Amino acid sequence: MAVTRAMKSAARQSLAGAKPVPFWLEDPGRPEALPALTGDEKCDLLVVGGGYSGLWTALIAKEREPGREVVLIEGKEIGWAASGRNGGFCAASLTHGLGNGLARWPGELAQLEELGAANLDAIGDAVARYEIDCDFERTGEIDVATEPHQLEELHEMYEEATGLGFGGLELLDEQALRAQVDSPTFLGGLWDRDGVAMLHPAKLAWGLKRACLELGVRIYEHTPGLSLARVGTGMGVRTPYGKVRAEHVALGTNVFPSLVKRLRPYTVPVYDYALMTEPLDAAQLASIGWQGRQGLGDAANQFHYFRLSADNRILWGGYDAIYSYGGKVRSEYDDRPETYAKLAEQFFHCFPQLEGLRFGHAWGGAIDTCSRFSAFFGTAHGGRVAYAAGYTGLGVGATRFGADVMLDLLAGERTERTELEMVRTKPLPFPPEPVAWAGIGITKWSLARADERGGRRNLWLKAMDRVGLGFDS
């Protein structure tokens, strides 16, 4: 896309009043934080982390065994990190999409797809059962082609999926797609009608918090876990003002440094950014259609994801994926004006009919990326500790599955989940610095080049494909 000086100026003007804070976390329904832990606690299960991963683990643990004493500690506030900053795409896929699943676990992909669909159904059931008001809409998602080679790739994916017996997919030509959502950049799409729900991500986290409390989970906010060690037959976690002794520990810290130090090389933090427009009026909404309220994502390597909020704002995110040398997670990385300007330019290229629309919010956050793009699982300390991490941006739905896996592992049970190759194996770890920083930089450059050259992958990307070490934008 050739960006003119006028386009740059218009993009800057559209961002003039944008607040550098996540739109979702400004909701007036945000609950007050619970007090920090002071003194000592004792429980059957300690959950570390108050995002989706930890919340689902605590909730399902109480559902499985109501008499179990469960404590959850969160370093800041429930849902403040990735769980309150994401796009609100709740996908059935456990493998970061069909293509990644086919490349890595072709022999069990049908089983993974079935488990993923059941997991998404279970999320919808929990939202209804606990009366969680999180704008849950099972509208599906359309993968959009904006270049001819992407259209070919979507057709190939459709043929492969239908050949394997996977249903619920519909190919859309340009006319059919633009009847759903109108952009002059759209050439066609692949609509997964039932495999993705849209929701308000922070409200889901807050609703899960309430549900946990109602079932008797003891939650402490502003209580980071500082260290993990064996204590007798159980485990002990030290916090700033106390400690927790537990028979078992489930780690849902994801992008933050794991309390099991040997796991740290398996993930790197990648910063993702998003914009949220002001609400569209009736004429603006009519100019783009979008009556079906599906989520959308373009099919480039450096892709955008976009969707409507309940009050008809457009969330527009993605494209840039920023890794900082040393893999640090820092609050100053949450704000990146140069990326906001780029995203705004790309937004108006996609929807020129919305010229003059302004953005109300602009924010970023860290994603826990691993080299296979989907979660990995395991235990430590003789099975007393379980972990799940590496969701790579698809954790809104898959974290519930990960919670089930962690609880199965802690119980020492052989289940359909624990027997999966996906659960029994791990991705390749990332190399130490400066190799990690250089390798990720080369990969990002190569992915951008592939987008510009009809999808053709260079020797570097082909080598990364062969060894299973990648980097997802």
N, C-alpha and C positions, 0 to 999 in steps of 0.2 A: 504494500500500500504506500503510495507516494503521499507524504504528508506536507501540505503547503503551510506557509507562514500563517495564513488566515485560519487554517484548521487548528494549528497550535494555539493561536490566540483565543479562539472560541473555546477550546478545551480548558484552557487556564481560567477563563471567565466562568465556565460551568462549575469549577471547583472552588470558587471564591468564598462561598459560605459553608463549605463542608467541614464538619466537625471531625477531628482525627480520633474518633472513638468508635467502637463497634455499635452499629445500629441496634442489634438485638439486645445488648446489655443496658441500653438506655430505657428499656421498657418499664413503665411505672409499676408493673407487677413484680419487679425484682425483690426477692425476700431479704430481710435483714440477715446479716451473717450471724452464725451461732458462735458462742464463746470458744476461745482456745482451750485446749487441755492444760490444766495445771495439776500437778501431782501425778499419781500413778493410776493406771487402768489395767484391768485384766479381762480377757475375753476368749472365746473360742476361735473367732476369726477376726483378724485385723485387716482392713482394706486400706491401702495407701493410695490416695488420689481421689479427688472429688469431681472428675469428669465423667463422661459416659461409662468408661471402662470400670471405674470403681463403683459408680452408682448402680449399674446393672448387676455387678457382682454381689454387692450388699443386698440388693433387693431379691435376687434369685436365691441367694443363700437362705434368706428368711422364708421365702416361699417353699423351698425344699424342706427346711427344718425349722419350723417356727420357734422352737425352744432354744435354738442356737444363739449365743450371745455374740453380736456383731458390732464392731466399732469401726468407724470410717474416719480417717484424718485427711484433711486437705490443707495444703500449704498456704493458700490464700482464701478465695471464696469459691463455693460450688459453681462450676460452669464458667469461670472467668477466662480460662485459656481456650484451647481449640474447640471445646464443646460449646462455647458461647460466641465463637467468632466465625464459624464455618458458613457455607452457603445454604445449609438446610436440605441437602440432597440425601435422603435416607434410602440407600440402595440395597437390593437383595444380594447383590454379588459379594461373595466372600473373597474373590480372587482379583479384585481390581479390574473387573471387566472380563468378558468372555475370551478375548484374545490372549490376555496374560494367563488365564487359566488353561487354555489350550496349549500354550507354550510350555507350561511348567508341570501341570498335573493332568495330562490328557486322559489317563486311565481312570481317574476318579472324578472327572469334571461333571458327569451327569449327577453323581451323588452330591458334589459340592453345590451344584445349582439347586438341587432339591432341598438340601439343608438351608441354603440361603433364602429360598422362597418361604420355607417354614419359619425361619428367623424373622423375616419381615412381617409375616402374618402375626407372629407372637408380639412384635413391637406394637402393631396396630391394636391387638387385643389388650395389651397392657395399658396403652393410652386410653382405651375405652373403660377398662376395668377400674383404673385408678382415677378416672375423670381428669386426665391431664389435658389442659387447654393449651395445645401447642400448634394449632392451625394445621393439623395433620390432613394432607390431601394426597390420595394415591392416584396421581395424575400421570405418572410415568415420566420418561425422559426421552428426548429426541437428540440423537447424535447427528450433527449437521455438517454437510460437506460444503466448503466454500472454495474448493479447488477441484479440478477434474480428477486428479489422482485420488483424492479423498472419497469421491463418489464411487470410484472403482473399488476402493478398499471396503466401503460400506456394503456394496453389493456382494463382495466376496465373503464378508462376515455373515451376511444374511444367508447366503447359500450354505455356508459351513454350518451355521446354527440350525437351520431347518433340516439339513441333512443328518444332523445328530439327534433330531427329534425335539429340539427346543422350540416352544411356541411363544406366542405373545409378542412377536416382532412383526413390524409392518414397514415395508419399504415405501418411501414417499418420493415421488419425482418433484421437480422444482415447483410445478403448479400446486400439487397437493400440499407440499410443505408450506409454501407461501400462503395457502388458504388457512393454515394453522397459525403461523407466525410469519409476518411479512417483513423480509429484508431483501434488498437488491443483491446482497452478497450470497444468498442461499441458492445452492444448486440441487439439493436433494437431502434426504435424511433417512435415518433408521430409527423408528419409534418403538421403544420398549414400553408397551402400554401398561404393564402391571408390575414391573420390577423395580420401580422407584417411587417413593413418596416425597412430597415436599412438606417441610415443617418449619416452625420457629425454633431454632436450635437451643437458645437459652431457656425458653419456656419448657422444652423437654427436660433439660437438666434440672430446672427448679421443680418441675412436677415429679421427677424421680426422687429428688431430695425429700419432698413432702411424703411421697409414698413410703420411702425408707423409714422416715420418722414414725409414720403411722404403724408400721410393722415392728417397731421397737429398736431399730438401729440407732446407736448412739453416735452422733456426728459432732466432730470438733473442727471448726474452721480456723484459719490462721495458725495451723499446727503442722508444719513440715516435718516429715520423717528425716532425721539427720543420720542415723546409722542403724544397721541391722546386725544382730548377733544371736548366737545360740544362748539360751538361758534354760538350763535343765533339759527337760524333754521338749520344750517349746522354743519360741523365738522372742526376742526383745527388740523393740524399736524405740530409740531415744528421740525425744522432741525438745524444743527449746525450754519448756517449763515442766517437763515430766517424762514419763516413759510408759510404754504399753507392753504388757506381756501377753502373748497369745499362743495358742496351740498351733495355729496356722496363719500365714500371711499371704494375701493376694496383692500383687503390685500392679497398679493401674496408672503408673506415672508417665508412660509413653515417651513424649519428647524430652522430658526432664531426666537428668542423669539417674540411672537405675541404682537402687541400693545394693543390687548384685553387680559388683563392678565389672565382672568379666563380660557382662552383656553390653556395656557401653559402646564398643566398636560396631555393634550391629545396626545402630541407627545414627542418622545425622539429622539435625534440625534444618529444615528448608522453610523459608519465609514466603508466605502466600499473601496476596493483597486483594482487596475488594472495594468497590464503590457501591453506594446505595443512592438512587435518585430520590428526589421529592416525589410525592404521589402523582401519578398521571391523571389528568382530567379525562372526561369522557371522550373528547375529540382526539386527544393524544393516544388513548388506548385503542380507539377505533382505527387509527392510522396504522397500527401494527397488528391488529387482530388479537391473537393470543387468548381466545375465549376458552380454550382447553386448559390453560394454566399449567402446561407441562414445564418441567425443567428442560433446559437446553445446554448442550456443550458442543463446541465445534471440534472437528476431527483432526486438527493439527497436532503436532508434537507439543508445541507451545500453545496450549488450548485456552479458551475462555469457557467459563460456565456462567449461566444467567438464568434468572427465574423471577417470578412475580411474588411479592409479599402479599399478605392478607389485605393490606390497604393499597394495593396496586402501585407500589414502588418497584423499580427494577434493580435487582442486585446483579452486578457485573463484576466478575472476578477472574483470577487466573493469569495466564500468559507468563509473567515473570515468576521465576522460582529462585529465590536468592539464598545462596549458601555463603556464610561468612567464615573466613579463615579461622580454624580452631573449633568450629562447630559450637559456638556459644549460643545460649538462649538469653537474650537481653531485651529489656523493655524498650530501649531506644530503637531496636530494629522493627518495632511494630508500626512505625510511621515512616513512609518513604515517598515524599512528594514527587520524585522523578518517575516512579512507577505509577502513581495516581494520574499524572499528566499523560503518560503513555496509554493507560487504560481508558481515559476519557476520550482521547483521539480515536481509539479503536471502537469505542462505543458508538460514536457518531458516524463512523464509517459504516458500521453495521446498520444503524437506524438513523439515516439522515433526516427522516421525516420528524424526528424528535428534536431537531435543532432548537436551541433555546432552553431546553430542559436543564435543570440544575441538580447537582449532587448535594445531598444533605449530610452524608457521612462517608468517610474514607478511613480504612484501617487495615492492619495486617496482623499476622500471627504465625506461630511456628507449627509445622507439621512434622511428625516423626516418620521419616522416610527410611526404608530399608531397601536392600539391593534387589529384592524380588517383588517389591511394590505392594505386598499384602502381609498381613500379620504373621508373626511367628510366636511360638509358645514353648513353655518348658517349666521345669522345677529346679529348685536349688535347696541346699541344706537338708539333704536326705528326704526330699518330698514335703518338707514343712512349708516351703515357699513356692508359690506359682507366679508366673508372669505371662503377660501378653503385650506385644508392642509391635510397631512398624506398620501401622494401618495405612500410611501414605495417602491420607486425605479421604479415605472411604470408611472412616470409623463411626460415622453416625449410626449406621446399621450394624456393621460387623462387630462392634464392641460388645453387643449383646451376645453374639455367638462366642466371642472370646471369653466372656464371663462364664458361660457354661463350660467351656473347655477348662478354664482355671479351676473351677469347682470340681469338675470330674477328676482332674489331676490331683488335687489336694485330697480327694476321697480315695485315691488309689484305685479308681474304677476303670475297667476297660469298657469303653463305650464306642458307639459308632464314630463319635467325634475324635476320641483319643487314638483310634486306629488309623485315622487319615494320614497319608504321607505328608500332607500339608502341615499337620500337627507334629508329626514325628521328626521332621527335618527342619533345618534352619537355613536362612540365606547366608551368602558369603558376607563376612564382615567388611566394613570399609577399611582401607589402609590408613596408616597414621599420616599426620601432616609432615611435610607439605604435599605428599602424594595425593591425599584425598582432595585437597583444594584444587590442585592442578588437574586431576582426573575429572572432577565434577565440572570444572570450567571448560575443559575440552569437550566433554559430553554435551554440555549445554550449547556450545558453539556448533557442534556437529548436528544436533537436533534442529537448530534454527536453519542450518544449511539444507538439511533434508526437506524442511518445509518449503524452502525457496526453490528446490530442484526436483519438484514432482515426487517427493517422498523417497528419493534414492538415498540409501544409507551408505555412508562412507566406510572405509576400512576400520576406523576406530569403533564405530557403532556395531559393525559386524563382529568385531573381536569381543566387545562387551556382551553382545548377544550370546556368543558361544560359551563364555565363562559364566553367564548368568549374573553379571554385575552391571547394574544399570542405574539410571537416574531419571526420575519421572518429573516432568514439569507440571 
